Amino acid sequence: MSVAGDDSKAACKYCKTEIRAHHSDLISHAKTEKHKKNSAPFSNARTLFQTGVEKKTIDNSVKVTELKIASHIACHSSIITVDHLGEIIADVSSKNINIHRTKCTALINKILGPSMLDDLCRDIGNNSYSILIDESTDITSQKQLCVVVRYFIDKEKKIVTSFLGLIDHVSSGTAEAMTSALLKFLEEKKLNVQKCIGLATDDCNAMSGANNSIISRLRDINPHIVHIKCICHSLQLCASYAMKTMPRHLEFMVAETYKFFCHSSARQMKYRNLYSTINVGEEPLKILQLSDTRWMAIAPCLERILEQYHELKLHFQIAMDEDKNYTAGLLFNMYSNHTNKLFLEFLQPVVSDVNRVNKMFQSDQCSVTKLSDDLMALYRSLLQRVMLPRRFNNWESLINFELDGDRNHLPLSAVDFGVKFNIEAAAAAQSGVVAATITDVKKRCRDNIMELLRQLRKRLPSNFKVLKDLCKLSPDELFAAQQPKLHELSFLPLYDGDLGKLDSQWNRVRSTDWCMRDTRDPEQFWITVYNHTDSCGERDFEELGSFVLSLLSLPANNAAVERVFSQYNLVKNKLRNRLQHETAENTLHVRAYMQRHKMCCNDFTPDKMMLSNFTHEVMYTAKKHSDDDHIDF
């Protein structure tokens, strides 16, 4: 402070001394022990050189804590639990934390969910993307159209599949209603439908019909959009239709074996004791349930039954004799029939092969450029079982090979039914089963393979072409002796940039010495191409890398949507049937954000936008929140 009447001096109000009003003298005085000691009790006030209003530091620790609690609830728990959880944390941490159901719901719906959705939409921006859609109903029979987006995220250098939103109150299941709702939804999220390069759906007519469907209506707006029918659904239907050639009682046999044990601990104990006695102390593996909606689940059920076939047969015989159980008698007669075991020994490897390919398409870690090879290998292996040997030059000749002409069929004695089938057939013949019965079994097994081939040829050709074209983008195809030409790519109309520059980069990419050419991971290879710089530090393959990575983001299945529905059924279940659509959707946004960034609630840190939106006006004035998490019995 200044000294009255003398502008050449200054006074220190802490030390009560006068100092020459020079900058160097003021600095020297501020460093003295006397000044430090005298100013210590007033360290939170203004310093020697401060004038005007004191600067206040805002403490956001309580807001951060409450946002982290809300994120934990969205990821792991029911909202009703926050009533006690918040009080426990407040007591342990000694912070002024005050969070209950209403506030937690508001934090999820007005801050966390919208902020995390904005983060996703900013990542997509004006880049190309693909969407996956499917329709379902929740526990209250309310129609929901789920939308999942797949795109390349530049800042994290990876292809991401993430939940985008749920379209509620779809007026009907018609193509017109669903398309209108989808277009309105994309407009609200500020996503350009012209940048949508791929659409994955199931095989229903409203989604994928040729004349009046979602894809036909979208192509009126975006003519070059690539449509991929979910191959997982297609394989499921192919195997299901092929099963109709088998005796109907086989599915009954598998299903009733599980039902015989599932609700009776006494039966499970008796069987466990019997199995342990026969196998010297080993514990039996649990009999698996046959799914009502996913027929491919029969593959592990068959394997588990065949592993314990003789023990199950003996157990049903004992239950029939001792307990006079009618179901046990039926099952014992089925297990005693040699033809039934022949059918099971044939079905198990066939269905397991289809199921193995099905799991490949469901995985997010598989290479989309290799999936067509696995699909073609499955078709070829089935064809070789029943047809005369033939060499195929390309996939078109393979898929168009005549199936119904008898001149191409192997004789019944030369058909490959599998090693286990042949061993069991020989054992059945020695047990007195007549040759005509075994021949009839072989005919039905051959019919099963033929029907499976017909269904595969009927349902998968369009997907074959898409996947085969994607194979041209793999490093081993790119650096092959004969490089694919750019104009041969069926996806070329999707590119809306400078074709001359793209063609130049496509021709130059082979001449560059790439330090990483891992053919097992095309995604990483093309990310390396995308980030490559020339001597001036500029990306010289940016357009090509960006375009190819957008093509690699084309979805090969609809499994991501099914996973979202599984999460949705955990969030809104029988006990939480009054959960509002807004709360359920934003809960899924929180979970998708955590998965997208490979973190969980314990690693989550609210950003500045979330903290700035943490106000009473943002959370409560727009819409009054009710307790969304009531429990109805």
Sequence and secondary structure as in RCSB ss.txt:
>XXXX:A:sequence
MSVAGDDSKAACKYCKTEIRAHHSDLISHAKTEKHKKNSAPFSNARTLFQTGVEKKTIDNSVKVTELKIASHIAC
HSSIITVDHLGEIIADVSSKNINIHRTKCTALINKILGPSMLDDLCRDIGNNSYSILIDESTDITSQKQLCVVVR
YFIDKEKKIVTSFLGLIDHVSSGTAEAMTSALLKFLEEKKLNVQKCIGLATDDCNAMSGANNSIISRLRDINPHI
VHIKCICHSLQLCASYAMKTMPRHLEFMVAETYKFFCHSSARQMKYRNLYSTINVGEEPLKILQLSDTRWMAIAP
CLERILEQYHELKLHFQIAMDEDKNYTAGLLFNMYSNHTNKLFLEFLQPVVSDVNRVNKMFQSDQCSVTKLSDDL
MALYRSLLQRVMLPRRFNNWESLINFELDGDRNHLPLSAVDFGVKFNIEAAAAAQSGVVAATITDVKKRCRDNIM
ELLRQLRKRLPSNFKVLKDLCKLSPDELFAAQQPKLHELSFLPLYDGDLGKLDSQWNRVRSTDWCMRDTRDPEQF
WITVYNHTDSCGERDFEELGSFVLSLLSLPANNAAVERVFSQYNLVKNKLRNRLQHETAENTLHVRAYMQRHKMC
CNDFTPDKMMLSNFTHEVMYTAKKHSDDDHIDF
>XXXX:A:secstr
 EETTEEEEEEETTTTEEEES HHHHHHHHTSHHHHHHHGGGTTS  TT  SS       HHHHHHHHHHHHHHH
HS GGGHHHHHHHHHHHHTS     HHHHHHHIIIIIHHHHHHHHHHHHTTS EEEEEEEEE TT  EEEEEEEE
EEETTTTEEEEEEEEEEE  S SSHHHHHHHHHHHHHHTT  GGGEEEEEE S HHHH SSSSHHHHHHHH TT 
EEEE HHHHHHHHHHHHGGGS THHHHHHHHHHHHHHT HHHHHHHHHHHHHHTTT          SS GGGHHH
HHHHHHHTHHHHHHHHHHHHHHH  HHHHHHHHHHH HHHHHHHHHHHHHHHHHHHHHHHHH SSS TTTHHHHH
HHHHHHHHHHHB     SSHHHHHTS SS GGGB  GGGS   HHHHHHHHHHHHTT  HHHHHHHHHHHHHHHH
HHHHHHHHHSHHHHHHHHHHHTTSHHHHTSSS   GGG TTGGG  S HHHHHHHHHHGGGS  S   TT HHHH
HHHHHH B TTS BSSHHHHHHHHHHHTS S SHHHHHHHHHHHHHS STTTT  HHHHHHHHHHHHHHHHTT  
TTT    HHHHHT SHIIIIISS    TT    
